[in-house]
């Protein structure tokens, strides 16, 4: 499939180069989306400190300073992310400063699958799961998602596109075109779709 074309006026309208943020709960498919964007031609802001492992064999695409957004006063480094994509877990979205413009691609996945994937990762690492009741955990996640989505809608510095994990796996080219349209920039749709590996959808619960 050829690259998605954009008119010059559309591209000029986005010349302010917002920071692209991939977000969602842990294990919601954010790393997969980072891989898609990189394949499509979007520069990635990450440091490679966390290496790939059996849970994420293609890498995590993280930046260690993101983990300090809630505590770090100096966030000037975020300016390096203009025109690039940065992964920010949903719990840290409120700590992004309004001095920047953010295009947030928010990954959604059924909560039972997220919890199952998190449990599997912790079991592989031989770490304690940290929760006794999965139903309570899913209630907590549901409340958090409602809160963070209200925040995204209320702050003018954010514009948001919801992307469902299952849709990406089922129809990667269609979802890649939705993402390119949201970002308002030409991306290589075929390469984005090719970055999706259905074999890595390992905690499907239906």
N, C-alpha and C positions, 0 to 999 in steps of 0.2 A: 504494500500500500504506500502511495507517495506521501511525502510530508504534507502536513496540513498547512495551507497557505493563509496568510492574513493580509488584509489591506494595509497600505502605508499609514492611513489615518488611524487605524486601530492600534498599530504598533506604536505610533507617536503618542497616543493617549496613555500608554503605559511606560513612557520614557523615564518616569521618576524611579523606576526600578524598585518595586517593593521587595521586601524579604519574603520569600516563599517558605512557609512553615508546613511541614507534615506533622500531624498530631493525631492523638487518639490514646486510648488506654494501652498499657503494655500488652503485647501479643495480639494486637488488633490488625496487624498487617502493615505497620508503618515502615518497616525495613524493606518490604516488598515494593512499596510505593516509592521509596527513595531510589531503589534500583531502577524502577521504571523511568523516573525523571532523569536520572543520570544517563541511562541509555538513550533517552529522547533528546539529550543535548543540554540539560540544565546543569550548571556547575554546582557541586555539592560542597557545603561548608561542614567538614568533619575533621577529626584529628586522628582517627584510626587507632586510638589507644585501646579500645576494646576489640579484640580480634574475633574473627569468625569462630564458631564452635558448632557442635552437633545440633543445637537448637536453632541457630541462625547460620547455616553453612556459607551463605553469601555475604555475611557481615552485618553489622549493626548500624553503621552510618551515624555514629553518635559524635558529639562534641562534649568533652568533659565540662566545659564552662557552663553549658546549659543546666547541668545539675546544681549549679550555684546561683541560678537566677533569683531564687527566693532570698538569698543571703548576701549576694554580692552587690555593693553599691555602684561600682564602675561597670556599666554595661555598654561602654563605647565600642567594644569589640564587635557588637552586633552590626555596626555599620559595614563591616566586611561582608555581611550577608546580603547586601543589596544586589538583586539580580541572581542570587543563588538560592539554594534550598537548604533548610536547616531542620533537623528533627527535634521536636520539643514535645515531651510527653504531656498529656492533657492537664495533669496536676500543676504544671508550671506555666501554663498559658497566661494566668492572671499577672505574672511578673514580667511580661514583655512590656517595655515602655512605649507610651503613645507617641513618642517623637518619631517613630518609624511607621511606615505603612506595611501591613502584613496581608498576604494572600494565604489563607489557611486552608489546607486540604485535610479534612477531618475524616479519619478512617473509622468505620463502624463495623462491628462484628457481633454476632449473637453472644450475649454474656456467658452462657454455659460453655461455649467454645473457648472464650477468652480464659475463663477459670481453668478449664481442662488443659489448655496450652501452658498456662502459668504453672499448674501443678506438675505437668510433665517436665518442664524445665527445671523446677526445683528438685524433683526426684533425680534427674540426671546429675545435678550438682550435689546431690546428697545433702540438701539444705532443708530445714524445717519449713513447712508450708506457711506457717504464721497465721492461720485461721482455722477455727474449729468447725465452722458452719458455712458451707458454700452458699446456702440461700441468703444468709445475712450478708455475705460478701457481695453477692450480686445486687442486693438491695442498696448497699453502700455505693457500688459502682453506678447504679441507675440514678441515684440521687446526685452523685457527682456529675454525671453526664448532663443531667437537666440543668444543673447550676452553671457548668462551663459553657453550655450552648446559649444560655441566657446572657452570659457575659460577652460572648462573641457577637451576639446580635446587638448588644447595647453600646459597644465601643466602636466609634467611627473609624478607628485605625485598622480594624479587622474587616475583611470580607472573606466569606467562608463557602467552601464547596464540600458537601457530604459525599463520601465515596464508600460504598459497601464492599467489604472484603469478598463476599460471595460473587458479586457482580463482576469484580475485576477478574476473578478466576474463570468465571463462566464466559465472559465476553470482553477480553482485555483490550481489543482494538476500539470498541465502542467507548469504554471507560477512558481510554487514553485520549480519544478525541474530546470527550467532555472536559478532561483536565486541561488539554491544550487550549480549548476555547475559554475556559475560566481564567487561565493565565494570560491569555491574549498575546501569545507568542508562538512562532512556528516551532513545532517539535516533530521528531521523527516517530510517527505513530507506529510504524512496523517494528522498529527496534524496541519501543516501549512495550508493545504487546509481546514481543519475543522474550522480554525479561521476566515474564510471569511463568512460573513453573508449577503446574497444578499438583505435581507430586509432593510439593512442600505443604499442601493443605492437609495436615496430618491429624487434625482434631475435629473433623467434621462430625457433628452429632445427629444429623438427620438420617 
